[in-house]
């Protein structure tokens, strides 16, 4: 698989040979769906909560006596049957929504995504990408000059300025 090479000005150069192990995979929609669902589920913060009948702040006194009033028997006003009472099976923040994806499946899914993007011509290799200062504005202007709008930055070395500038890219 060959990827287009861009210089710092956005002009195309010679094509770059990419590994068929990463960019030569078939598109596996079921695997990609599983990875995306797991990613979204694992991102849940799990902060929803409701109160059950013991957590609702009510008195534990019987509202009226058991017999002789003609009304239905009632034990306490925090009963789930009553307005303002607790839930029977409340949501709790301890619920676990996480999904497990095996390492090999995760890698295969990412390779499948990269392969599809390469086939569509949506992956470019930039020759040298460096910044003098960690400014998002400078990096956004560079990408705009190259004709790139929505980007994911992947580098082979750690560049602190590039990392800080790319954190808030639109």
C-alpha positions as CSV (number, residue, x, y, z in Angstrom):
1,X,0.0,0.0,0.0
2,X,1.3,3.4,-0.9
3,X,0.5,6.6,1.0
4,X,1.0,10.1,-0.2
5,X,3.8,12.1,1.3
6,X,3.3,15.8,2.0
7,X,6.0,18.3,2.8
8,X,5.6,21.2,5.3
9,X,4.0,23.4,2.6
10,X,1.4,20.8,1.7
11,X,3.0,19.8,-1.7
12,X,2.9,16.1,-2.6
13,X,6.2,14.3,-2.9
14,X,7.0,10.7,-3.7
15,X,4.7,8.0,-2.4
16,X,5.7,6.1,0.8
17,X,5.4,2.4,1.0
18,X,3.4,1.3,4.0
19,X,3.3,-2.1,5.6
20,X,0.6,-4.5,4.3
21,X,0.3,-5.9,7.8
22,X,-1.3,-2.7,9.0
23,X,-2.7,-1.2,5.8
24,X,-3.6,-4.3,3.8
25,X,-6.5,-5.6,6.0
26,X,-10.0,-6.2,4.9
27,X,-12.8,-4.0,6.3
28,X,-14.4,-5.9,9.2
29,X,-17.5,-3.9,10.1
30,X,-18.6,-6.2,12.9
31,X,-15.2,-6.0,14.7
32,X,-15.1,-2.2,14.3
33,X,-18.6,-1.9,15.7
34,X,-17.6,-4.0,18.7
35,X,-14.5,-1.8,19.3
36,X,-16.5,1.4,19.0
37,X,-19.3,0.2,21.4
38,X,-16.6,-0.9,23.9
39,X,-14.8,2.4,23.6
40,X,-18.0,4.4,24.2
41,X,-19.2,2.1,27.1
42,X,-15.8,2.4,28.8
43,X,-16.0,6.2,28.6
44,X,-19.1,6.3,30.7
45,X,-18.6,8.0,34.0
46,X,-21.2,6.0,35.9
47,X,-22.5,8.8,38.0
48,X,-26.3,8.3,37.8
49,X,-28.1,7.4,41.1
50,X,-31.6,7.0,42.5
51,X,-32.7,6.3,46.0
52,X,-34.4,3.1,47.2
53,X,-37.0,3.0,50.0
54,X,-34.4,3.0,52.8
55,X,-32.4,6.0,51.4
56,X,-35.5,8.3,50.9
57,X,-35.8,10.7,53.9
58,X,-39.2,9.8,55.4
59,X,-40.4,8.7,58.8
60,X,-40.8,5.0,59.5
61,X,-44.1,5.5,61.3
62,X,-47.3,3.9,59.8
63,X,-49.4,6.7,58.1
64,X,-52.6,5.2,59.6
65,X,-53.6,2.2,61.6
66,X,-53.8,-1.2,59.9
67,X,-57.6,-1.8,60.1
68,X,-60.8,0.2,60.4
69,X,-60.1,3.2,58.1
70,X,-61.4,1.7,54.9
71,X,-58.2,2.7,53.1
72,X,-55.5,0.3,51.8
73,X,-53.0,-0.8,54.4
74,X,-49.7,1.2,54.4
75,X,-46.5,0.7,56.2
76,X,-44.5,3.8,55.5
77,X,-44.5,6.8,53.2
78,X,-41.2,5.8,51.6
79,X,-42.9,2.8,49.9
80,X,-42.2,2.7,46.1
81,X,-46.0,2.7,45.6
82,X,-46.3,6.2,47.1
83,X,-45.5,9.5,45.4
84,X,-42.1,10.6,46.7
85,X,-41.2,7.1,47.7
86,X,-38.1,5.2,46.7
87,X,-37.5,3.2,43.6
88,X,-37.8,-0.5,43.7
89,X,-34.6,-1.2,41.6
90,X,-32.7,2.1,41.6
91,X,-29.8,3.0,39.4
92,X,-26.5,3.1,41.3
93,X,-23.1,4.6,40.4
94,X,-21.5,1.2,41.1
95,X,-22.9,-0.3,38.0
96,X,-20.3,-1.7,35.6
97,X,-20.8,-0.7,32.0
98,X,-17.3,-1.7,30.8
99,X,-16.7,-4.0,27.9
100,X,-13.6,-6.1,27.4
101,X,-11.9,-6.3,24.0
102,X,-9.0,-8.6,23.5
103,X,-5.6,-7.0,22.5
104,X,-5.5,-8.9,19.2
105,X,-9.0,-7.9,18.3
106,X,-8.3,-4.3,19.2
107,X,-5.2,-4.2,17.1
108,X,-7.0,-6.0,14.2
109,X,-9.8,-3.4,14.4
110,X,-7.5,-0.5,14.3
111,X,-5.6,-2.0,11.4
112,X,-8.9,-2.5,9.6
113,X,-9.8,1.2,10.1
114,X,-6.4,2.3,8.9
115,X,-6.6,0.1,5.8
116,X,-10.0,1.5,4.9
117,X,-8.8,5.1,5.4
118,X,-5.8,4.4,3.2
119,X,-8.0,2.8,0.5
120,X,-10.1,6.0,0.5
121,X,-7.0,8.2,0.3
122,X,-7.7,9.8,3.7
123,X,-4.3,9.1,5.2
124,X,-1.3,11.3,4.5
125,X,2.3,11.1,5.7
126,X,3.8,14.5,6.6
127,X,7.6,14.7,6.1
128,X,8.6,16.8,9.0
129,X,6.2,18.3,11.6
130,X,7.8,20.5,14.2
131,X,6.8,23.6,16.1
132,X,8.9,26.3,17.7
133,X,6.3,26.9,20.5
134,X,3.4,24.8,21.8
135,X,0.7,26.8,20.2
136,X,-2.5,25.2,18.7
137,X,-3.0,28.2,16.4
138,X,0.4,27.6,14.7
139,X,-0.4,23.9,14.2
140,X,-3.9,24.6,12.9
141,X,-2.4,27.2,10.4
142,X,0.1,24.6,9.3
143,X,-2.6,22.0,8.7
144,X,-4.8,24.5,6.9
145,X,-1.8,25.4,4.6
146,X,-1.5,21.7,3.8
147,X,-5.2,21.4,3.0
148,X,-5.9,19.1,6.0
149,X,-9.0,19.8,8.1
150,X,-9.8,16.9,10.4
151,X,-6.6,15.2,11.5
152,X,-5.2,12.6,13.9
153,X,-1.5,13.2,14.7
154,X,0.6,10.1,15.0
155,X,4.4,10.5,15.4
156,X,7.3,8.1,15.8
157,X,9.1,10.3,18.4
158,X,7.8,12.3,21.3
159,X,7.8,16.1,20.6
160,X,6.5,18.0,23.6
161,X,5.6,21.1,21.6
162,X,3.6,19.1,19.0
163,X,1.9,17.1,21.8
164,X,0.7,20.3,23.6
165,X,-0.3,22.0,20.4
166,X,-2.4,19.1,19.1
167,X,-4.4,18.5,22.3
168,X,-7.0,21.1,21.4
169,X,-7.2,20.7,17.7
170,X,-10.8,21.0,16.3
